[in-house]
Each structure stands twice: as C-alpha cells, then as structure tokens.
Amino acid sequence: MKEITSNEVAVKLAEKENLHIIDVREADEVAQGKIPGSLNIPLGLLEFRMHELDKSVEYTIVCHSGGRSGMAIQMLESHGYKVVNMTGGMLAWEGAIE
C-alpha cells in the first residue's frame, strides 16, 4: 500500500499541487472539520460511488486514524484505482481545516 504522511500532504497543498483527497469518514465526523478541498465519501458508500472517480487520477485517502482508509485503499485498488493512504489520518493532520 502506497502511503503519504500528513505533513507531505500539507506541503503539496501549500505548493498548490493538484491533490485529489477523499475523506472516508462519516458525515458527523467531517462536520467537525476536513482538509480543505477534500471530497467526503463515507467508507460504507464508497463501493456505490466509485463510478464518480477517475481511474487516471491518483487519490489520497483520509480517515480518522488510518484504519478505514486502509480498507478503502484495498477496495479501490482491487477495482483499478490509483490510491495512496495518508498515514495517521486526521489525528495526524496539523494543517488547516474547513
């Protein structure tokens, strides 16, 4: 599984790199704050919303601590998507939230 740290994500965002971040937490968790520009697709709905994603794009997957994002990674990779797991999830995130 390909991984990226929360600090590496923050640097890429600061450098205006075009990141595609999917937050797989539940809506009530996301309401407490998410990485600016991230798309919320709760893990339980991911299988049904995969068709919204582009297989030519790499997605950074985020959850609360890294467990659910790992499950999302396995599911998406098995369907041919390019994905990377943000280690530590939102617990490790020190950047801005919206």
Order of alpha helices (4+ residues) and beta strands (2+ residues): beta-alpha-beta-alpha-beta-alpha-beta-alpha-beta-alpha
